[in-house]
Amino acid sequence: MARFKVLYGFHAITARIRHNPLSIEEVLYDSTRRDRRMRDFLQAAHSFNVRLIGVDNERLYGLSGTKQHQGVVARATDFLPAISLTDLIDTLLEPALLLVLDRVTDPNNLGACLRVANAAGVQAVIAPRDHAAGLNSIATKVASGATETMPYITVTNLARSLHELKKAGIWVIGTTIDAPRSLYTTVLDGPIALIMGSEGGGIRRLTRETCDDLIHIPMMGSINSLNVSVASGICLFEAVRQRISTKKLIG
């Protein structure tokens, strides 16, 4: 039996339609909206033969559970192929750039991390199966389509999975506020897995002990912590910057 998930918001639904229109069971939209954005969205969905149903705002709220649905809600089947950590390692074609989330339980933060990971060219986001946010409608909406192409791998034992990455030659780097080494003095142009913890608790002790290296983001103001998605973006794009520089030197 097919498993259905609820998507809402223009970005999330448009991304799914473009990548796999056959996975869309139906799109419900606010029949009172006549603005340009809604017309363009409906025209695009119609061009992919997506079933469209005009409903009232109350129905949309009941399906999505939020007032932030933007007037569009979809019922869709999961279609992103399941991928295991072993499969990921075996199919990497370029030096690994992986994002590991430890104790990130807020779906808003998960969605934002998936979005920034996608923008940075990350091959997969990895998280423990327990005590972590799931790919619900909130995470999907915030990710703005990134959940449709970014593998999100959940693992039973994070420490054991990190050891598996290390055996594959991937350097495991944790981020902690008290780490002696700075992000900007660390070489990040090789195969790496960056571990980000929650804003409040950081990464767990066992995760920390498993890391090959620990780094911190230099903070210049009175605030000593960042939202995990912001911190992820800073670290990932420093890695991207170094990789681009290395390619220019080689080329």
WOSULHU-V591766 format. One record per residue. N is the residue number from 1. RES is the residue in three letters. SS is DSSP state (H for helix, E for strand, C for the rest). OMEGA is omega as a letter, one per 20 degrees, with the letter a starting at -180 (999 if undefined). D_LAST is the distance of its C-alpha to the last C-alpha in Angstrom with 1 decimal. Layout:
N,RES,SS,OMEGA,D_LAST ; N,RES,SS,OMEGA,D_LAST
This chain:
1,MET,C,a,51.1 ; 2,ALA,C,r,48.2 ; 3,ARG,C,a,47.2 ; 4,PHE,E,r,47.1 ; 5,LYS,E,r,45.3 ; 6,VAL,E,r,45.9 ; 7,LEU,E,r,43.1 ; 8,TYR,E,a,43.8 ; 9,GLY,C,a,42.1 ; 10,PHE,H,a,40.4 ; 11,HIS,H,a,36.8 ; 12,ALA,H,a,37.5 ; 13,ILE,H,r,39.7 ; 14,THR,H,r,37.5 ; 15,ALA,H,r,34.5 ; 16,ARG,H,a,36.8 ; 17,ILE,H,a,38.2 ; 18,ARG,H,a,34.9 ; 19,HIS,H,r,33.6 ; 20,ASN,H,a,36.9 ; 21,PRO,H,a,39.9 ; 22,LEU,H,r,42.1 ; 23,SER,H,a,42.0 ; 24,ILE,E,r,43.8 ; 25,GLU,E,r,47.5 ; 26,GLU,E,r,48.6 ; 27,VAL,E,r,47.7 ; 28,LEU,E,a,50.4 ; 29,TYR,E,a,50.2 ; 30,ASP,E,a,52.4 ; 31,SER,C,r,54.7 ; 32,THR,C,a,55.7 ; 33,ARG,C,r,52.3 ; 34,ARG,C,a,51.9 ; 35,ASP,C,a,48.9 ; 36,ARG,H,a,45.9 ; 37,ARG,H,r,43.5 ; 38,MET,H,r,46.0 ; 39,ARG,H,r,46.6 ; 40,ASP,H,r,42.9 ; 41,PHE,H,a,42.5 ; 42,LEU,H,r,45.6 ; 43,GLN,H,r,44.6 ; 44,ALA,H,r,41.2 ; 45,ALA,H,r,43.0 ; 46,HIS,H,a,45.6 ; 47,SER,H,r,43.1 ; 48,PHE,C,r,42.0 ; 49,ASN,C,r,45.7 ; 50,VAL,C,r,45.8 ; 51,ARG,C,a,49.3 ; 52,LEU,E,a,50.2 ; 53,ILE,E,r,53.2 ; 54,GLY,E,a,54.4 ; 55,VAL,E,r,56.0 ; 56,ASP,C,a,57.1 ; 57,ASN,H,r,55.3 ; 58,GLU,H,r,57.5 ; 59,ARG,H,r,56.3 ; 60,LEU,H,r,52.7 ; 61,TYR,H,r,53.3 ; 62,GLY,H,a,55.2 ; 63,LEU,H,a,52.4 ; 64,SER,H,a,49.5 ; 65,GLY,C,a,51.4 ; 66,THR,C,r,49.9 ; 67,LYS,C,a,50.5 ; 68,GLN,C,a,46.8 ; 69,HIS,C,r,46.6 ; 70,GLN,C,r,46.1 ; 71,GLY,C,r,48.6 ; 72,VAL,E,r,46.8 ; 73,VAL,E,a,47.0 ; 74,ALA,E,r,46.0 ; 75,ARG,E,a,47.1 ; 76,ALA,E,r,44.3 ; 77,THR,E,r,43.8 ; 78,ASP,C,a,41.0 ; 79,PHE,C,a,38.4 ; 80,LEU,C,a,35.1 ; 81,PRO,C,r,35.1 ; 82,ALA,C,a,36.1 ; 83,ILE,C,r,33.4 ; 84,SER,C,r,34.0 ; 85,LEU,H,r,31.9 ; 86,THR,H,r,31.8 ; 87,ASP,H,r,30.7 ; 88,LEU,H,a,27.9 ; 89,ILE,H,a,26.6 ; 90,ASP,H,a,27.0 ; 91,THR,H,r,25.1 ; 92,LEU,C,a,22.0 ; 93,LEU,C,r,19.0 ; 94,GLU,C,r,16.4 ; 95,PRO,C,a,16.9 ; 96,ALA,C,r,20.2 ; 97,LEU,E,a,20.7 ; 98,LEU,E,r,24.5 ; 99,LEU,E,r,27.2 ; 100,VAL,E,a,30.5 ; 101,LEU,E,a,33.6 ; 102,ASP,E,r,36.6 ; 103,ARG,C,r,39.9 ; 104,VAL,C,a,38.7 ; 105,THR,C,a,41.9 ; 106,ASP,C,a,41.8 ; 107,PRO,H,r,40.7 ; 108,ASN,H,r,39.7 ; 109,ASN,H,r,37.2 ; 110,LEU,H,r,36.0 ; 111,GLY,H,r,35.4 ; 112,ALA,H,r,33.5 ; 113,CYS,H,r,31.3 ; 114,LEU,H,a,30.6 ; 115,ARG,H,a,29.7 ; 116,VAL,H,r,27.2 ; 117,ALA,H,r,25.8 ; 118,ASN,H,a,25.3 ; 119,ALA,H,a,23.6 ; 120,ALA,C,r,21.1 ; 121,GLY,C,r,20.3 ; 122,VAL,C,a,22.4 ; 123,GLN,C,r,23.4 ; 124,ALA,E,r,27.0 ; 125,VAL,E,a,29.5 ; 126,ILE,E,r,31.9 ; 127,ALA,E,r,35.4 ; 128,PRO,E,a,38.7 ; 129,ARG,C,r,41.2 ; 130,ASP,C,r,44.0 ; 131,HIS,C,r,44.1 ; 132,ALA,C,r,41.2 ; 133,ALA,C,r,41.1 ; 134,GLY,C,r,41.2 ; 135,LEU,C,r,39.7 ; 136,ASN,C,a,42.7 ; 137,SER,H,r,43.2 ; 138,ILE,H,r,42.4 ; 139,ALA,H,a,39.0 ; 140,THR,H,r,38.2 ; 141,LYS,H,a,39.3 ; 142,VAL,H,a,37.3 ; 143,ALA,H,r,34.2 ; 144,SER,C,r,34.3 ; 145,GLY,C,a,33.3 ; 146,ALA,H,a,30.8 ; 147,THR,H,a,33.3 ; 148,GLU,H,a,33.1 ; 149,THR,C,a,29.5 ; 150,MET,C,r,28.9 ; 151,PRO,E,r,30.4 ; 152,TYR,E,a,32.9 ; 153,ILE,E,r,33.8 ; 154,THR,E,a,37.0 ; 155,VAL,E,a,37.9 ; 156,THR,C,a,41.3 ; 157,ASN,C,a,40.3 ; 158,LEU,H,a,37.2 ; 159,ALA,H,r,37.3 ; 160,ARG,H,r,37.4 ; 161,SER,H,r,34.5 ; 162,LEU,H,r,32.4 ; 163,HIS,H,r,33.3 ; 164,GLU,H,r,32.1 ; 165,LEU,H,a,28.7 ; 166,LYS,H,r,28.6 ; 167,LYS,H,r,29.6 ; 168,ALA,C,r,26.7 ; 169,GLY,C,r,24.3 ; 170,ILE,C,a,23.9 ; 171,TRP,E,a,24.4 ; 172,VAL,E,a,27.3 ; 173,ILE,E,r,27.4 ; 174,GLY,E,r,30.6 ; 175,THR,E,r,31.2 ; 176,THR,C,a,34.5 ; 177,ILE,C,a,36.0 ; 178,ASP,C,r,37.1 ; 179,ALA,C,a,33.9 ; 180,PRO,C,a,33.3 ; 181,ARG,E,r,29.5 ; 182,SER,E,r,27.9 ; 183,LEU,H,a,25.3 ; 184,TYR,H,r,23.2 ; 185,THR,H,a,23.3 ; 186,THR,C,r,22.3 ; 187,VAL,C,a,19.0 ; 188,LEU,C,a,18.5 ; 189,ASP,C,r,15.0 ; 190,GLY,C,r,16.5 ; 191,PRO,C,a,19.2 ; 192,ILE,E,r,21.9 ; 193,ALA,E,r,25.2 ; 194,LEU,E,a,26.4 ; 195,ILE,E,r,30.2 ; 196,MET,E,r,32.1 ; 197,GLY,E,r,35.9 ; 198,SER,E,a,38.6 ; 199,GLU,C,a,39.2 ; 200,GLY,C,a,42.6 ; 201,GLY,C,a,42.3 ; 202,GLY,E,r,38.6 ; 203,ILE,C,a,37.5 ; 204,ARG,C,a,40.3 ; 205,ARG,H,a,41.2 ; 206,LEU,H,r,40.3 ; 207,THR,H,r,37.0 ; 208,ARG,H,a,36.3 ; 209,GLU,H,a,37.4 ; 210,THR,H,a,35.1 ; 211,CYS,C,r,31.9 ; 212,ASP,C,a,29.5 ; 213,ASP,E,r,29.0 ; 214,LEU,E,a,30.6 ; 215,ILE,E,r,29.2 ; 216,HIS,E,r,30.8 ; 217,ILE,C,r,29.9 ; 218,PRO,C,a,31.2 ; 219,MET,C,a,34.2 ; 220,MET,C,a,35.4 ; 221,GLY,C,a,38.5 ; 222,SER,C,r,41.7 ; 223,ILE,C,a,40.4 ; 224,ASN,C,r,39.1 ; 225,SER,C,r,37.8 ; 226,LEU,C,r,35.8 ; 227,ASN,C,a,36.2 ; 228,VAL,H,r,34.2 ; 229,SER,H,r,32.3 ; 230,VAL,H,r,31.3 ; 231,ALA,H,r,30.4 ; 232,SER,H,r,28.3 ; 233,GLY,H,r,26.4 ; 234,ILE,H,a,25.7 ; 235,CYS,H,a,24.5 ; 236,LEU,H,a,22.4 ; 237,PHE,H,r,20.6 ; 238,GLU,H,r,19.9 ; 239,ALA,H,r,18.2 ; 240,VAL,H,r,16.3 ; 241,ARG,H,a,15.3 ; 242,GLN,H,a,14.1 ; 243,ARG,H,r,12.0 ; 244,ILE,H,r,10.4 ; 245,SER,H,a,9.8 ; 246,THR,H,r,8.5 ; 247,LYS,H,a,5.8 ; 248,LYS,H,a,5.0 ; 249,LEU,H,r,5.5 ; 250,ILE,H,a,3.8 ; 251,GLY,C,999,0.0
